[in-house]
Amino acid sequence: MQVSPPPADDFIAPPCLEEIEILFQDEHLLLINKPSGLLSLSGKNPANLDSVHYRLVKDFPGCTLVHRLDLGTSGIMVIARNKQINALLCKQFSERTVLKTYTSLLLGELSHDDGFIDAPIAKDKPNFPLMKICDKEGKTARSLYHVLGLESYSSLDDDAPLLSTNEQAVDRSVSVTRVEFIPQTGRTHQLRIHSQYFGHPIIGCDLYGSETSYRLAPRLMLHATRLEFDHPITGERIFANSPSPF
């Protein structure tokens, strides 16, 4: 089962009250911790003005995004403070010398502690903004994963039968697996659709997965925990970390 999103032009992001955390800054770039629920870039709909860029440009004029994180994804982003730095950082992303690591919670118990998902991704044009696995039209998409542990996740199901006349909702415990993802490519929704593809959707995901996995969490359980790249001016290797909030 797939949870269908509203048409892109009709979607309005709920207000995000969390602040952006500045992890590092110099005259060339910023490293930030993006909260879940905040757009990376303002949308076409005027109601979707609030975003990472919209907030930062007020204090850092001229700053530009080098990459994006999905609305529900939290974690580390690198921001260029001028066009020259943007071009240098974008070159590193295109040449795949940037190492990105994510932490996620997946529905169910994985059969292998380590794995490699190789499944091409293409636009699902009739269902924009969804993506799909497609061998014929898709672009190469590869993701490494490593299991960090098995956990029990509880959710109150309001539709479940009541245990007693006290009318208390049934406490449902579900097995979830904490994993570390290292994407080898950077396709749109890559980790979300790859997780669904091998049968363990990210809990809290509103686009790919089941009603069960979606309702287990109040947010998308995907966090960009580490980012590794070369400083565009000094050449020093930068290792940025942001512990998972879940």
Contacts in CASP RR format, 6 or more apart in sequence:
PFRMAT RR
TARGET T0000
AUTHOR 0000-0000-0000
METHOD contacts of the structure
MODEL  1
MQVSPPPADDFIAPPCLEEIEILFQDEHLLLINKPSGLLSLSGKNPANLD
SVHYRLVKDFPGCTLVHRLDLGTSGIMVIARNKQINALLCKQFSERTVLK
TYTSLLLGELSHDDGFIDAPIAKDKPNFPLMKICDKEGKTARSLYHVLGL
ESYSSLDDDAPLLSTNEQAVDRSVSVTRVEFIPQTGRTHQLRIHSQYFGH
PIIGCDLYGSETSYRLAPRLMLHATRLEFDHPITGERIFANSPSPF
1 209 0 8 1.000
1 210 0 8 1.000
1 211 0 8 1.000
2 130 0 8 1.000
2 207 0 8 1.000
2 208 0 8 1.000
2 209 0 8 1.000
3 205 0 8 1.000
3 206 0 8 1.000
3 207 0 8 1.000
3 209 0 8 1.000
3 211 0 8 1.000
3 214 0 8 1.000
4 127 0 8 1.000
5 11 0 8 1.000
5 129 0 8 1.000
5 130 0 8 1.000
5 206 0 8 1.000
5 207 0 8 1.000
8 128 0 8 1.000
8 129 0 8 1.000
9 44 0 8 1.000
9 45 0 8 1.000
10 45 0 8 1.000
11 45 0 8 1.000
11 48 0 8 1.000
12 45 0 8 1.000
12 47 0 8 1.000
12 48 0 8 1.000
13 37 0 8 1.000
13 38 0 8 1.000
13 39 0 8 1.000
13 47 0 8 1.000
13 48 0 8 1.000
13 50 0 8 1.000
13 71 0 8 1.000
14 37 0 8 1.000
15 50 0 8 1.000
16 35 0 8 1.000
16 37 0 8 1.000
16 38 0 8 1.000
16 50 0 8 1.000
18 35 0 8 1.000
18 36 0 8 1.000
18 37 0 8 1.000
18 38 0 8 1.000
19 35 0 8 1.000
20 32 0 8 1.000
20 33 0 8 1.000
20 34 0 8 1.000
20 35 0 8 1.000
20 38 0 8 1.000
20 52 0 8 1.000
20 55 0 8 1.000
20 56 0 8 1.000
21 32 0 8 1.000
21 33 0 8 1.000
22 30 0 8 1.000
22 31 0 8 1.000
22 32 0 8 1.000
23 31 0 8 1.000
23 32 0 8 1.000
23 33 0 8 1.000
23 76 0 8 1.000
23 240 0 8 1.000
23 242 0 8 1.000
24 30 0 8 1.000
24 31 0 8 1.000
24 240 0 8 1.000
25 31 0 8 1.000
27 81 0 8 1.000
28 80 0 8 1.000
28 81 0 8 1.000
28 82 0 8 1.000
28 85 0 8 1.000
28 231 0 8 1.000
28 232 0 8 1.000
28 233 0 8 1.000
29 78 0 8 1.000
29 79 0 8 1.000
29 80 0 8 1.000
29 81 0 8 1.000
29 85 0 8 1.000
29 89 0 8 1.000
29 231 0 8 1.000
29 232 0 8 1.000
30 56 0 8 1.000
30 60 0 8 1.000
30 63 0 8 1.000
30 78 0 8 1.000
30 79 0 8 1.000
30 81 0 8 1.000
31 76 0 8 1.000
31 77 0 8 1.000
31 78 0 8 1.000
31 79 0 8 1.000
31 227 0 8 1.000
31 238 0 8 1.000
31 240 0 8 1.000
32 52 0 8 1.000
32 56 0 8 1.000
32 76 0 8 1.000
32 77 0 8 1.000
32 79 0 8 1.000
33 74 0 8 1.000
33 75 0 8 1.000
33 76 0 8 1.000
33 242 0 8 1.000
34 40 0 8 1.000
34 52 0 8 1.000
34 69 0 8 1.000
34 73 0 8 1.000
34 74 0 8 1.000
34 75 0 8 1.000
34 76 0 8 1.000
34 77 0 8 1.000
34 224 0 8 1.000
35 74 0 8 1.000
36 71 0 8 1.000
36 72 0 8 1.000
36 73 0 8 1.000
36 74 0 8 1.000
36 219 0 8 1.000
36 220 0 8 1.000
36 223 0 8 1.000
37 71 0 8 1.000
37 72 0 8 1.000
37 74 0 8 1.000
37 219 0 8 1.000
38 50 0 8 1.000
38 51 0 8 1.000
38 52 0 8 1.000
38 71 0 8 1.000
39 48 0 8 1.000
39 50 0 8 1.000
39 51 0 8 1.000
39 52 0 8 1.000
39 71 0 8 1.000
40 51 0 8 1.000
40 52 0 8 1.000
40 53 0 8 1.000
40 65 0 8 1.000
40 68 0 8 1.000
40 69 0 8 1.000
40 70 0 8 1.000
40 71 0 8 1.000
40 77 0 8 1.000
41 51 0 8 1.000
41 52 0 8 1.000
41 53 0 8 1.000
41 65 0 8 1.000
41 68 0 8 1.000
42 48 0 8 1.000
42 49 0 8 1.000
42 50 0 8 1.000
42 51 0 8 1.000
42 53 0 8 1.000
42 54 0 8 1.000
43 49 0 8 1.000
43 51 0 8 1.000
52 65 0 8 1.000
52 77 0 8 1.000
52 79 0 8 1.000
53 63 0 8 1.000
53 64 0 8 1.000
53 65 0 8 1.000
56 63 0 8 1.000
56 79 0 8 1.000
57 63 0 8 1.000
60 79 0 8 1.000
60 81 0 8 1.000
62 81 0 8 1.000
62 82 0 8 1.000
63 79 0 8 1.000
63 80 0 8 1.000
63 81 0 8 1.000
63 82 0 8 1.000
64 79 0 8 1.000
64 80 0 8 1.000
64 82 0 8 1.000
64 83 0 8 1.000
64 86 0 8 1.000
65 77 0 8 1.000
65 79 0 8 1.000
65 80 0 8 1.000
66 77 0 8 1.000
66 78 0 8 1.000
66 79 0 8 1.000
66 80 0 8 1.000
66 86 0 8 1.000
66 89 0 8 1.000
66 90 0 8 1.000
66 93 0 8 1.000
67 77 0 8 1.000
67 78 0 8 1.000
67 93 0 8 1.000
68 77 0 8 1.000
69 75 0 8 1.000
69 77 0 8 1.000
69 224 0 8 1.000
70 189 0 8 1.000
70 192 0 8 1.000
70 220 0 8 1.000
70 222 0 8 1.000
72 219 0 8 1.000
72 220 0 8 1.000
72 222 0 8 1.000
73 102 0 8 1.000
73 220 0 8 1.000
73 222 0 8 1.000
73 223 0 8 1.000
73 224 0 8 1.000
74 219 0 8 1.000
74 222 0 8 1.000
74 223 0 8 1.000
74 224 0 8 1.000
74 245 0 8 1.000
75 223 0 8 1.000
75 224 0 8 1.000
75 225 0 8 1.000
75 242 0 8 1.000
76 224 0 8 1.000
76 225 0 8 1.000
76 226 0 8 1.000
76 227 0 8 1.000
76 240 0 8 1.000
76 241 0 8 1.000
76 242 0 8 1.000
77 224 0 8 1.000
77 227 0 8 1.000
78 89 0 8 1.000
78 227 0 8 1.000
78 229 0 8 1.000
78 240 0 8 1.000
80 86 0 8 1.000
80 89 0 8 1.000
85 232 0 8 1.000
85 233 0 8 1.000
88 232 0 8 1.000
89 229 0 8 1.000
89 232 0 8 1.000
92 98 0 8 1.000
92 229 0 8 1.000
92 230 0 8 1.000
92 232 0 8 1.000
96 184 0 8 1.000
96 185 0 8 1.000
97 229 0 8 1.000
97 230 0 8 1.000
98 227 0 8 1.000
98 228 0 8 1.000
98 229 0 8 1.000
99 182 0 8 1.000
99 226 0 8 1.000
99 227 0 8 1.000
99 228 0 8 1.000
99 229 0 8 1.000
100 182 0 8 1.000
100 183 0 8 1.000
100 224 0 8 1.000
100 226 0 8 1.000
100 227 0 8 1.000
100 228 0 8 1.000
101 180 0 8 1.000
101 181 0 8 1.000
101 182 0 8 1.000
101 224 0 8 1.000
101 225 0 8 1.000
101 226 0 8 1.000
101 227 0 8 1.000
102 180 0 8 1.000
102 181 0 8 1.000
102 182 0 8 1.000
102 183 0 8 1.000
102 191 0 8 1.000
102 222 0 8 1.000
102 223 0 8 1.000
102 224 0 8 1.000
102 225 0 8 1.000
103 148 0 8 1.000
103 178 0 8 1.000
103 179 0 8 1.000
103 180 0 8 1.000
103 181 0 8 1.000
103 222 0 8 1.000
103 223 0 8 1.000
103 225 0 8 1.000
103 244 0 8 1.000
104 178 0 8 1.000
104 179 0 8 1.000
104 181 0 8 1.000
104 191 0 8 1.000
104 195 0 8 1.000
104 202 0 8 1.000
104 221 0 8 1.000
104 222 0 8 1.000
104 223 0 8 1.000
105 151 0 8 1.000
105 153 0 8 1.000
105 176 0 8 1.000
105 177 0 8 1.000
105 178 0 8 1.000
105 179 0 8 1.000
105 202 0 8 1.000
105 203 0 8 1.000
105 217 0 8 1.000
105 221 0 8 1.000
105 246 0 8 1.000
106 176 0 8 1.000
106 177 0 8 1.000
106 178 0 8 1.000
106 179 0 8 1.000
106 195 0 8 1.000
106 200 0 8 1.000
106 201 0 8 1.000
106 202 0 8 1.000
106 203 0 8 1.000
107 174 0 8 1.000
107 176 0 8 1.000
107 199 0 8 1.000
107 200 0 8 1.000
107 201 0 8 1.000
107 202 0 8 1.000
107 203 0 8 1.000
107 209 0 8 1.000
107 210 0 8 1.000
107 212 0 8 1.000
107 213 0 8 1.000
107 216 0 8 1.000
108 174 0 8 1.000
108 175 0 8 1.000
108 176 0 8 1.000
108 177 0 8 1.000
108 200 0 8 1.000
109 150 0 8 1.000
109 175 0 8 1.000
109 177 0 8 1.000
110 147 0 8 1.000
110 177 0 8 1.000
110 179 0 8 1.000
110 200 0 8 1.000
112 147 0 8 1.000
113 146 0 8 1.000
113 147 0 8 1.000
114 144 0 8 1.000
114 145 0 8 1.000
114 146 0 8 1.000
114 147 0 8 1.000
115 144 0 8 1.000
115 145 0 8 1.000
115 146 0 8 1.000
116 142 0 8 1.000
116 143 0 8 1.000
116 144 0 8 1.000
116 145 0 8 1.000
117 142 0 8 1.000
117 143 0 8 1.000
117 144 0 8 1.000
117 145 0 8 1.000
117 194 0 8 1.000
117 197 0 8 1.000
117 198 0 8 1.000
118 140 0 8 1.000
118 141 0 8 1.000
118 142 0 8 1.000
119 133 0 8 1.000
119 141 0 8 1.000
119 194 0 8 1.000
119 197 0 8 1.000
120 133 0 8 1.000
120 134 0 8 1.000
120 135 0 8 1.000
120 137 0 8 1.000
120 138 0 8 1.000
120 139 0 8 1.000
120 140 0 8 1.000
120 141 0 8 1.000
121 131 0 8 1.000
121 132 0 8 1.000
121 133 0 8 1.000
121 134 0 8 1.000
121 138 0 8 1.000
121 139 0 8 1.000
121 141 0 8 1.000
121 187 0 8 1.000
121 188 0 8 1.000
121 189 0 8 1.000
121 190 0 8 1.000
121 193 0 8 1.000
122 131 0 8 1.000
122 132 0 8 1.000
122 133 0 8 1.000
122 134 0 8 1.000
122 137 0 8 1.000
122 138 0 8 1.000
122 139 0 8 1.000
123 131 0 8 1.000
123 132 0 8 1.000
124 130 0 8 1.000
124 131 0 8 1.000
124 132 0 8 1.000
130 189 0 8 1.000
130 207 0 8 1.000
130 208 0 8 1.000
131 187 0 8 1.000
131 188 0 8 1.000
131 189 0 8 1.000
131 193 0 8 1.000
132 193 0 8 1.000
133 193 0 8 1.000
133 197 0 8 1.000
139 185 0 8 1.000
139 187 0 8 1.000
140 185 0 8 1.000
141 185 0 8 1.000
141 186 0 8 1.000
141 187 0 8 1.000
141 190 0 8 1.000
141 194 0 8 1.000
142 183 0 8 1.000
142 184 0 8 1.000
142 185 0 8 1.000
143 181 0 8 1.000
143 182 0 8 1.000
143 183 0 8 1.000
143 184 0 8 1.000
143 185 0 8 1.000
143 190 0 8 1.000
143 191 0 8 1.000
143 194 0 8 1.000
144 181 0 8 1.000
144 182 0 8 1.000
144 183 0 8 1.000
144 184 0 8 1.000
145 179 0 8 1.000
145 180 0 8 1.000
145 181 0 8 1.000
145 182 0 8 1.000
146 179 0 8 1.000
146 180 0 8 1.000
146 182 0 8 1.000
147 177 0 8 1.000
147 178 0 8 1.000
147 179 0 8 1.000
148 178 0 8 1.000
148 179 0 8 1.000
148 180 0 8 1.000
149 177 0 8 1.000
149 178 0 8 1.000
150 175 0 8 1.000
150 176 0 8 1.000
150 177 0 8 1.000
150 178 0 8 1.000
151 175 0 8 1.000
151 176 0 8 1.000
151 177 0 8 1.000
151 178 0 8 1.000
152 173 0 8 1.000
152 174 0 8 1.000
152 175 0 8 1.000
152 176 0 8 1.000
153 173 0 8 1.000
153 174 0 8 1.000
153 175 0 8 1.000
153 176 0 8 1.000
153 203 0 8 1.000
153 216 0 8 1.000
153 217 0 8 1.000
154 171 0 8 1.000
154 172 0 8 1.000
154 173 0 8 1.000
154 174 0 8 1.000
155 172 0 8 1.000
155 174 0 8 1.000
155 215 0 8 1.000
155 216 0 8 1.000
155 217 0 8 1.000
156 169 0 8 1.000
156 170 0 8 1.000
156 171 0 8 1.000
156 172 0 8 1.000
157 169 0 8 1.000
157 170 0 8 1.000
157 172 0 8 1.000
157 215 0 8 1.000
158 169 0 8 1.000
160 169 0 8 1.000
160 170 0 8 1.000
160 172 0 8 1.000
161 170 0 8 1.000
162 168 0 8 1.000
162 169 0 8 1.000
162 170 0 8 1.000
163 170 0 8 1.000
174 212 0 8 1.000
174 216 0 8 1.000
176 203 0 8 1.000
176 216 0 8 1.000
177 200 0 8 1.000
180 225 0 8 1.000
181 191 0 8 1.000
183 190 0 8 1.000
183 191 0 8 1.000
189 207 0 8 1.000
189 208 0 8 1.000
191 202 0 8 1.000
191 222 0 8 1.000
192 201 0 8 1.000
192 202 0 8 1.000
192 205 0 8 1.000
192 207 0 8 1.000
192 208 0 8 1.000
192 220 0 8 1.000
192 222 0 8 1.000
193 208 0 8 1.000
195 201 0 8 1.000
195 202 0 8 1.000
195 205 0 8 1.000
195 208 0 8 1.000
196 202 0 8 1.000
196 205 0 8 1.000
196 208 0 8 1.000
196 209 0 8 1.000
201 208 0 8 1.000
201 209 0 8 1.000
201 210 0 8 1.000
201 213 0 8 1.000
202 208 0 8 1.000
202 213 0 8 1.000
202 220 0 8 1.000
202 221 0 8 1.000
202 222 0 8 1.000
203 213 0 8 1.000
203 214 0 8 1.000
203 216 0 8 1.000
203 217 0 8 1.000
203 221 0 8 1.000
204 213 0 8 1.000
204 214 0 8 1.000
204 215 0 8 1.000
204 216 0 8 1.000
204 217 0 8 1.000
204 218 0 8 1.000
204 219 0 8 1.000
204 220 0 8 1.000
204 221 0 8 1.000
205 213 0 8 1.000
205 214 0 8 1.000
205 220 0 8 1.000
205 221 0 8 1.000
205 222 0 8 1.000
206 214 0 8 1.000
206 220 0 8 1.000
217 246 0 8 1.000
221 246 0 8 1.000
223 242 0 8 1.000
223 244 0 8 1.000
223 245 0 8 1.000
223 246 0 8 1.000
224 242 0 8 1.000
225 241 0 8 1.000
225 242 0 8 1.000
225 243 0 8 1.000
225 244 0 8 1.000
226 239 0 8 1.000
226 240 0 8 1.000
226 241 0 8 1.000
226 242 0 8 1.000
227 238 0 8 1.000
227 240 0 8 1.000
228 237 0 8 1.000
228 238 0 8 1.000
228 239 0 8 1.000
228 240 0 8 1.000
229 237 0 8 1.000
229 238 0 8 1.000
230 236 0 8 1.000
230 237 0 8 1.000
230 238 0 8 1.000
231 237 0 8 1.000
231 238 0 8 1.000
END
